[in-house]
Amino acid sequence: MSTISCSVTNQSISKQPNFIILLADDLGYSDLNCYGGKVITPNIDKLAGNGIKFTDFYALAPNCSPSRVGLLTGRFQTRTGMYSYRPEWGKHPMHLKMEEITIPEILKQHGYQTAHFGKWHLGCLPQDSLLQQPQPDQQGFDFSFGTQNNSKPSHLNPVNFVRNGEEVGKLNGYSCQLVADEVEFWLKNRYNKKNPFFLYVAFNEVHKKIASPPEMTDHYVNYKEQDAEYYANIENLDNAVGRIMQTINELELDDNTFVLFSSDNGPYRHGSSGEFRGLKGEVYEGGIRVPGVLYWPQKVSSQETIETPVSLIDIFPTIFEICRIPLPSDRTIDGCSILPLIEGKRFERSTPLIWFFYRSSPEVAMRIDKYIIVGKANDTIPRTHYISEPDLDFIKNIRIKEYKLYNIKTDIYQSKDISKRKPEIFNSMKSELQQMLGNIIEDGVYWDNLPQCNPEKAQLKEKYRR
């Protein structure tokens, strides 16, 4: 890890804002009530009603691990070598490397208390003696309570939570409520009020395998059983968010706390991505556009709606501009600080938003202003669900052969290719996309000891085409 020197007095530390990142898992753009959904979500709605609701908020990738890496590092996940979700079986080598610098690592150097709660999914958890992958405490977190991947056997009574490197065993209750319990305990018993904090709260909900309280499922009796269970799962998540915010209010930390709520990627469920094309695992809007709500009473005093495209990758530089902490100078930071946007000032994005996911088709997308260009490699290489050795060779040598251009403001479903109608915009974006993609792929890690592709378990990529 690089060290950034800066003189910070105790007095200046105490005035710095607290930060809470609330991240759902697989939550769709149109699931929340404040985004037009059917679910009862008063607590998240309250954050949106007293803060900023982003209409064009994006995850970093259409699935779990890559998106989380981009959030914590401010870098396109391909640069870090996190090309897809990280399997927790089979001693998989892919992980967030020690050389990467995370938000909590830097904040900790400047007097912040840091804690992680919920899903990790950036490496093995707890430590595996054969893998020796960085644990949360080695990535900047003073405290950690979470799961390697999803809660097992479901959200109810999970058995795989780990607290500060030690397996906890079976717990009674629902995953999101157990996480809220731990956050509340940390704030009331571990938090030193002399220093600000950074809390990364990554819920397991609403990723499968779902389990929801019957009393909440009863709120949706007019829907199919599977839908009712899903809606109740989101309502339970909202309840957990409400409990965390209630604790913040009780401790009188509300005004000086920056709270962001979002999701790691789009939904796996049809109907949850609203009017958008695609689902989780795709670089169409349905797989990458997610809810984004910012609550920060010190800067935002009433409800605002912002249509400017914003991404999880922007949180890294935003936090450090707020804290007046310089960004690492020895690596590329791809996000852009949105503090000017929050303050109602002029905002210009210096680096376009780009998404690359080798298992989808199209594999790559880039947005500039109201235009999105997507690109396909048109390959038929068999794909296992996990990343295998042939996948990495494909990633490193990918050649995009077909491009399409969409105006996302007038064609929200991305159904009308306007590349021939807008040749200047198309050619300019195509050239920039090719250059950016080549640059981030070149930076990406080439992992040794990846598993081989098992032909019996492989799926033809055609299955992912929509």
C-alpha positions as CSV (number, residue, x, y, z in Angstrom):
1,M,0.0,0.0,0.0
2,S,1.2,3.5,-0.8
3,T,1.5,6.0,2.0
4,I,0.1,9.5,1.7
5,S,1.5,11.9,4.2
6,C,-0.6,14.7,5.5
7,S,-0.6,16.6,8.8
8,V,-4.0,16.3,10.4
9,T,-4.8,17.7,13.9
10,N,-7.3,16.2,16.3
11,Q,-9.4,19.3,16.0
12,S,-9.6,19.1,12.2
13,I,-10.2,15.3,12.4
14,S,-13.3,15.8,14.6
15,K,-14.9,18.1,12.0
16,Q,-14.5,15.7,9.1
17,P,-17.7,14.0,8.0
18,N,-18.6,10.4,8.7
19,F,-19.3,8.1,5.7
20,I,-21.7,5.2,5.4
21,I,-22.0,3.2,2.2
22,L,-25.2,1.0,2.2
23,L,-25.0,-1.5,-0.7
24,A,-27.7,-3.9,-1.6
25,D,-27.0,-7.0,-3.6
26,D,-28.8,-7.5,-7.0
27,L,-31.4,-4.8,-6.3
28,G,-33.2,-3.7,-9.4
29,Y,-33.6,-0.1,-10.6
30,S,-37.4,-0.1,-10.2
31,D,-37.8,-2.2,-7.0
32,L,-37.8,0.7,-4.5
33,N,-41.0,2.7,-3.9
34,C,-39.1,6.0,-4.5
35,Y,-38.1,4.6,-8.0
36,G,-41.7,3.7,-8.8
37,G,-41.6,0.1,-7.4
38,K,-44.2,-1.9,-5.6
39,V,-42.3,-2.5,-2.4
40,I,-42.9,-0.7,0.9
41,T,-39.6,1.1,1.5
42,P,-40.3,4.1,3.8
43,N,-36.7,4.3,5.2
44,I,-34.9,4.5,1.9
45,D,-37.7,6.7,0.5
46,K,-37.0,9.1,3.4
47,L,-33.3,9.3,2.5
48,A,-34.3,10.1,-1.0
49,G,-37.0,12.6,0.1
50,N,-34.4,14.5,2.2
51,G,-31.4,14.1,-0.1
52,I,-30.5,13.4,-3.7
53,K,-32.1,10.8,-5.9
54,F,-29.9,10.0,-9.0
55,T,-31.9,8.9,-12.0
56,D,-28.8,7.8,-13.9
57,F,-26.7,6.0,-11.3
58,Y,-24.5,3.1,-12.3
59,A,-22.8,0.1,-10.9
60,L,-19.3,-0.7,-12.0
61,A,-20.1,-4.1,-13.5
62,P,-23.2,-6.3,-14.1
63,N,-22.2,-8.7,-11.3
64,C,-20.9,-8.7,-7.7
65,S,-17.1,-8.7,-7.1
66,P,-16.0,-6.4,-9.9
67,S,-18.5,-3.7,-8.9
68,R,-17.4,-3.8,-5.2
69,V,-13.7,-3.6,-6.2
70,G,-14.4,-0.5,-8.3
71,L,-16.3,1.1,-5.5
72,L,-13.5,0.6,-3.0
73,T,-10.6,1.5,-5.3
74,G,-12.1,4.1,-7.7
75,R,-10.6,2.1,-10.6
76,F,-12.2,0.2,-13.4
77,Q,-12.3,-3.3,-12.1
78,T,-10.6,-4.8,-15.1
79,R,-7.4,-2.9,-14.1
80,T,-7.4,-4.7,-10.8
81,G,-7.9,-8.1,-12.3
82,M,-11.4,-8.7,-10.9
83,Y,-13.0,-9.8,-14.1
84,S,-16.1,-11.5,-12.7
85,Y,-17.6,-12.7,-9.5
86,R,-15.1,-14.6,-7.3
87,P,-16.0,-18.3,-6.6
88,E,-15.6,-19.3,-3.0
89,W,-14.8,-22.9,-3.9
90,G,-11.9,-24.6,-5.6
91,K,-9.1,-22.3,-4.2
92,H,-9.8,-19.7,-6.9
93,P,-6.8,-17.3,-7.2
94,M,-8.7,-14.1,-8.2
95,H,-9.0,-11.5,-5.5
96,L,-8.4,-7.8,-4.6
97,K,-4.7,-7.6,-4.5
98,M,-2.8,-6.1,-1.6
99,E,-1.2,-3.6,-4.0
100,E,-4.6,-1.9,-4.6
101,I,-5.5,1.0,-2.4
102,T,-8.9,1.2,-0.8
103,I,-11.0,4.0,0.7
104,P,-10.6,2.8,4.2
105,E,-6.8,2.3,3.9
106,I,-6.4,6.0,3.1
107,L,-9.0,7.3,5.6
108,K,-7.4,5.2,8.3
109,Q,-4.2,7.1,7.8
110,H,-6.1,10.3,8.4
111,G,-7.7,9.4,11.7
112,Y,-10.8,7.6,10.6
113,Q,-12.3,4.5,12.2
114,T,-13.3,2.0,9.6
115,A,-15.6,-1.0,9.7
116,H,-17.0,-3.5,7.2
117,F,-20.3,-5.3,7.6
118,G,-22.0,-7.9,5.3
119,K,-20.8,-9.4,2.0
120,W,-17.1,-9.3,1.3
121,H,-16.6,-11.2,-2.0
122,L,-13.2,-9.8,-2.7
123,G,-11.2,-12.8,-1.6
124,C,-11.4,-15.8,0.8
125,L,-13.0,-15.2,4.2
126,P,-11.8,-16.3,6.7
127,Q,-8.1,-16.7,5.7
128,D,-7.2,-19.8,3.7
129,S,-3.6,-20.9,4.5
130,L,-3.0,-22.1,0.9
131,L,-4.4,-18.9,-0.7
132,Q,-3.2,-16.2,1.7
133,Q,-5.4,-13.5,0.2
134,P,-5.8,-10.1,1.9
135,Q,-8.4,-10.0,4.7
136,P,-10.6,-7.0,5.5
137,D,-8.1,-5.8,8.1
138,Q,-5.3,-5.8,5.5
139,Q,-7.5,-3.7,3.2
140,G,-8.0,-1.0,5.8
141,F,-10.9,-2.1,8.0
142,D,-10.4,-2.0,11.8
143,F,-13.4,-4.2,12.2
144,S,-15.2,-6.7,10.0
145,F,-18.3,-8.8,10.3
146,G,-19.4,-10.5,7.1
147,T,-19.6,-13.4,4.7
148,Q,-17.2,-14.5,2.0
149,N,-20.0,-14.5,-0.6
150,N,-23.7,-15.0,0.1
151,S,-25.3,-15.9,3.4
152,K,-25.9,-19.6,3.7
153,P,-28.0,-21.6,3.6
154,S,-30.2,-18.5,3.0
155,H,-30.8,-15.2,4.6
156,L,-32.5,-16.9,7.5
157,N,-30.3,-18.2,10.3
158,P,-27.0,-18.0,8.3
159,V,-24.0,-20.1,9.4
160,N,-21.1,-18.5,7.5
161,F,-20.6,-15.1,9.1
162,V,-17.0,-14.2,10.1
163,R,-16.1,-11.6,12.8
164,N,-12.5,-10.3,12.6
165,G,-11.2,-13.5,11.1
166,E,-13.1,-15.9,13.4
167,E,-16.1,-17.9,12.2
168,V,-19.1,-17.1,14.3
169,G,-21.2,-20.2,13.6
170,K,-25.0,-20.4,13.2
171,L,-26.8,-17.1,14.0
172,N,-30.6,-16.7,14.5
173,G,-32.3,-14.1,12.4
174,Y,-32.3,-12.6,9.0
175,S,-29.0,-11.6,7.4
176,C,-29.8,-7.9,7.0
177,Q,-31.1,-7.6,10.6
178,L,-28.0,-9.4,11.9
179,V,-25.9,-6.8,10.0
180,A,-28.0,-4.0,11.4
181,D,-27.5,-5.5,14.9
182,E,-23.7,-5.4,14.4
183,V,-23.7,-1.9,13.0
184,E,-25.7,-0.7,16.0
185,F,-23.5,-2.4,18.5
186,W,-20.3,-1.0,16.8
187,L,-21.7,2.6,16.8
188,K,-22.8,2.3,20.5
189,N,-19.9,0.4,21.9
190,R,-16.8,0.5,19.6
191,Y,-17.1,4.0,18.1
192,N,-14.8,6.7,19.5
193,K,-16.6,10.0,19.1
194,K,-13.3,11.9,18.9
195,N,-12.7,10.5,15.4
196,P,-15.0,10.2,12.3
197,F,-15.8,6.8,10.8
198,F,-16.2,5.1,7.4
199,L,-18.7,2.2,7.4
200,Y,-19.1,-0.1,4.5
201,V,-22.4,-2.0,4.9
202,A,-22.9,-4.5,2.2
203,F,-26.1,-6.4,2.6
204,N,-26.7,-9.9,1.3
205,E,-30.2,-9.1,0.3
206,V,-31.7,-9.5,-2.3
207,H,-29.3,-12.1,-3.8
208,K,-30.6,-15.7,-3.8
209,K,-31.2,-17.8,-1.8
210,I,-34.0,-15.6,-0.5
211,A,-35.7,-15.9,2.9
212,S,-38.1,-13.2,4.1
213,P,-40.2,-12.7,7.3
214,P,-43.7,-14.1,6.9
215,E,-45.3,-11.0,8.4
216,M,-43.7,-8.9,5.5
217,T,-44.6,-11.5,2.9
218,D,-48.2,-11.1,4.0
219,H,-48.1,-7.5,2.8
220,Y,-48.0,-8.8,-0.8
221,V,-50.7,-11.4,-0.8
222,N,-52.1,-10.2,-4.1
223,Y,-48.9,-11.2,-5.9
224,K,-47.5,-14.5,-6.9
225,E,-45.7,-16.3,-4.0
226,Q,-42.3,-15.9,-5.5
227,D,-42.9,-12.2,-6.1
228,A,-44.2,-11.7,-2.6
229,E,-41.1,-13.3,-1.1
230,Y,-38.9,-11.1,-3.2
231,Y,-40.8,-7.9,-2.3
232,A,-40.7,-8.8,1.4
233,N,-37.0,-9.4,1.2
234,I,-36.5,-5.8,0.0
235,E,-38.9,-4.5,2.7
236,N,-36.8,-6.3,5.3
237,L,-33.7,-4.7,3.8
238,D,-35.3,-1.3,4.1
239,N,-36.2,-2.0,7.7
240,A,-32.5,-2.7,8.4
241,V,-31.5,0.6,6.8
242,G,-34.1,2.3,9.0
243,R,-32.6,0.8,12.1
244,I,-29.1,2.0,11.2
245,M,-30.3,5.5,10.5
246,Q,-32.3,5.5,13.7
247,T,-29.0,4.7,15.6
248,I,-27.3,7.5,13.7
249,N,-30.0,9.9,14.8
250,E,-30.0,8.7,18.4
251,L,-26.2,9.4,18.6
252,E,-26.8,12.9,17.1
253,L,-24.5,12.1,14.1
254,D,-27.1,12.8,11.4
255,D,-26.0,16.2,10.2
256,N,-22.3,15.3,9.7
257,T,-22.8,11.9,8.1
258,F,-22.7,11.3,4.3
259,V,-24.9,8.3,3.5
260,L,-25.0,6.6,0.1
261,F,-27.5,3.8,-0.8
262,S,-27.1,1.8,-4.0
263,S,-26.8,-1.7,-5.4
264,D,-23.8,-3.7,-6.8
265,N,-25.5,-4.4,-10.1
266,G,-28.9,-4.9,-11.7
267,P,-31.5,-7.6,-10.9
268,Y,-31.7,-11.2,-11.9
269,R,-35.4,-10.9,-11.9
270,H,-37.6,-9.9,-14.9
271,G,-39.7,-6.9,-13.9
272,S,-37.2,-5.3,-11.6
273,S,-35.2,-3.4,-14.2
274,G,-38.2,-1.3,-15.2
275,E,-38.1,0.0,-18.8
276,F,-34.4,-1.0,-19.3
277,R,-33.1,-3.7,-21.5
278,G,-31.2,-6.6,-19.9
279,L,-30.6,-8.0,-16.4
280,K,-27.7,-8.9,-14.1
281,G,-24.8,-10.2,-16.2
282,E,-25.4,-7.8,-19.1
283,V,-23.9,-4.4,-20.0
284,Y,-27.2,-3.1,-21.2
285,E,-28.8,-0.6,-18.9
286,G,-30.8,-3.2,-17.0
287,G,-27.6,-4.9,-15.8
288,I,-25.7,-1.8,-14.7
289,R,-28.1,1.1,-13.9
290,V,-29.2,0.9,-10.3
291,P,-30.8,3.1,-7.6
292,G,-28.6,5.8,-6.2
293,V,-29.6,7.9,-3.2
294,L,-27.4,10.3,-1.3
295,Y,-28.3,11.7,2.1
296,W,-26.1,14.4,3.6
297,P,-28.0,17.0,5.6
298,Q,-24.9,19.2,5.9
299,K,-24.9,19.8,2.1
300,V,-28.3,18.7,0.9
301,S,-31.2,20.2,2.9
302,S,-34.2,19.2,0.7
303,Q,-35.2,16.7,-2.0
304,E,-33.2,17.0,-5.2
305,T,-33.2,14.9,-8.4
306,I,-30.0,14.7,-10.5
307,E,-30.0,13.3,-14.0
308,T,-26.3,13.6,-14.7
309,P,-24.7,10.1,-15.0
310,V,-22.9,9.1,-11.8
311,S,-21.3,5.8,-10.8
312,L,-20.0,3.9,-7.8
313,I,-16.5,4.5,-9.1
314,D,-17.0,8.2,-8.3
315,I,-17.3,7.6,-4.6
316,F,-13.6,7.1,-4.1
317,P,-12.5,10.6,-5.4
318,T,-15.6,12.3,-4.0
319,I,-14.8,11.2,-0.4
320,F,-11.2,12.4,-0.7
321,E,-12.2,15.8,-2.2
322,I,-14.6,16.2,0.7
323,C,-11.8,15.4,3.2
324,R,-9.2,17.4,1.2
325,I,-7.0,14.3,1.0
326,P,-4.9,14.0,-2.2
327,L,-5.6,11.0,-4.4
328,P,-2.8,8.4,-4.9
329,S,-0.5,9.6,-7.6
330,D,1.1,6.3,-8.5
331,R,-1.9,4.7,-10.3
332,T,-4.9,5.6,-12.5
333,I,-8.0,6.7,-10.7
334,D,-10.9,6.4,-13.1
335,G,-13.7,7.9,-11.0
336,C,-14.5,11.6,-10.9
337,S,-15.5,13.6,-7.8
338,I,-19.1,14.5,-7.8
339,L,-18.8,17.0,-5.0
340,P,-19.3,19.9,-7.5
341,L,-22.5,18.2,-8.6
342,I,-23.7,17.8,-5.0
343,E,-23.0,21.5,-4.4
344,G,-24.8,22.6,-7.5
345,K,-21.7,23.6,-9.3
346,R,-20.4,22.9,-12.8
347,F,-19.4,19.2,-13.2
348,E,-17.5,17.7,-16.1
349,R,-16.5,14.1,-16.3
350,S,-12.9,13.7,-17.4
351,T,-13.1,9.9,-18.0
352,P,-16.1,8.4,-19.7
353,L,-18.0,5.6,-17.9
354,I,-17.1,2.2,-19.4
355,W,-18.3,-1.3,-18.6
356,F,-16.5,-4.5,-19.7
357,F,-17.8,-8.0,-18.9
358,Y,-16.5,-10.9,-21.0
359,R,-19.4,-13.3,-20.2
360,S,-22.1,-11.1,-21.7
361,S,-22.9,-10.2,-25.2
362,P,-22.3,-7.3,-26.0
363,E,-19.2,-7.4,-23.9
364,V,-18.5,-3.7,-23.6
365,A,-20.4,-0.4,-23.2
366,M,-19.5,3.2,-22.8
367,R,-21.6,6.3,-22.0
368,I,-20.8,9.9,-22.9
369,D,-23.6,12.4,-22.1
370,K,-26.8,10.9,-23.6
371,Y,-25.1,8.5,-25.9
372,I,-24.2,4.9,-25.2
373,I,-22.1,2.7,-27.5
374,V,-22.0,-1.1,-27.1
375,G,-19.6,-3.5,-28.7
376,K,-19.7,-7.3,-29.4
377,A,-16.9,-9.7,-30.0
378,N,-19.3,-12.2,-31.6
379,D,-17.5,-15.2,-30.2
380,T,-18.9,-18.6,-29.4
381,I,-16.4,-19.7,-26.8
382,P,-17.9,-22.1,-24.2
383,R,-18.1,-20.4,-20.8
384,T,-18.2,-21.8,-17.3
385,H,-20.1,-19.8,-14.7
386,Y,-16.7,-19.2,-13.0
387,I,-13.8,-17.5,-14.7
388,S,-11.4,-20.2,-16.1
389,E,-8.1,-20.2,-17.9
390,P,-9.5,-19.9,-21.5
391,D,-11.6,-16.9,-20.4
392,L,-8.6,-15.0,-19.4
393,D,-6.9,-15.6,-22.8
394,F,-10.1,-14.3,-24.4
395,I,-10.1,-11.2,-22.2
396,K,-6.5,-10.3,-22.9
397,N,-7.0,-10.8,-26.7
398,I,-10.6,-9.6,-27.2
399,R,-11.4,-8.0,-30.5
400,I,-14.7,-6.1,-30.8
401,K,-16.2,-6.6,-34.2
402,E,-19.7,-5.0,-34.0
403,Y,-20.8,-1.7,-32.5
404,K,-24.1,0.0,-32.0
405,L,-24.9,3.5,-30.8
406,Y,-28.0,4.5,-28.7
407,N,-29.5,7.7,-27.5
408,I,-30.4,6.6,-24.0
409,K,-32.7,9.7,-23.4
410,T,-34.9,9.0,-26.4
411,D,-34.5,5.2,-26.6
412,I,-34.4,3.9,-23.0
413,Y,-34.7,0.3,-24.1
414,Q,-31.7,0.5,-26.5
415,S,-33.6,-0.8,-29.5
416,K,-32.7,1.7,-32.2
417,D,-29.1,1.8,-33.5
418,I,-28.3,5.3,-34.6
419,S,-24.7,4.8,-35.6
420,K,-25.5,5.6,-39.3
421,R,-27.5,8.6,-38.4
422,K,-24.8,10.0,-36.1
423,P,-21.5,9.0,-37.8
424,E,-19.4,11.7,-36.2
425,I,-20.5,10.8,-32.7
426,F,-20.3,7.1,-33.4
427,N,-16.8,7.2,-34.8
428,S,-15.5,9.4,-32.0
429,M,-17.0,7.2,-29.3
430,K,-15.9,4.0,-31.1
431,S,-12.3,5.3,-31.2
432,E,-12.3,6.3,-27.5
433,L,-13.9,3.0,-26.5
434,Q,-11.2,1.0,-28.3
435,Q,-8.4,3.1,-26.7
436,M,-9.9,2.9,-23.2
437,L,-10.6,-0.8,-23.4
438,G,-7.1,-1.6,-24.6
439,N,-5.6,0.4,-21.8
440,I,-7.6,-1.1,-18.9
441,I,-7.1,-4.7,-20.3
442,E,-3.4,-4.1,-20.5
443,D,-3.3,-3.1,-16.9
444,G,-5.3,-6.2,-15.8
445,V,-3.7,-9.0,-13.8
446,Y,-3.0,-12.3,-15.5
447,W,-3.9,-14.8,-12.9
448,D,-2.0,-18.1,-12.5
449,N,-3.6,-21.3,-11.6
450,L,-7.0,-20.5,-12.9
451,P,-9.3,-23.6,-13.2
452,Q,-9.6,-25.3,-16.6
453,C,-12.9,-25.0,-18.5
454,N,-15.0,-28.1,-17.9
455,P,-16.8,-28.8,-21.2
456,E,-19.6,-30.6,-19.4
457,K,-20.4,-27.6,-17.3
458,A,-19.7,-25.0,-19.9
459,Q,-22.5,-22.9,-21.5
460,L,-22.3,-21.5,-25.0
461,K,-22.1,-17.8,-24.9
462,E,-25.1,-17.6,-27.1
463,K,-27.2,-18.2,-24.0
464,Y,-26.3,-14.8,-22.8
465,R,-27.3,-13.0,-25.9
466,R,-30.6,-11.0,-25.7
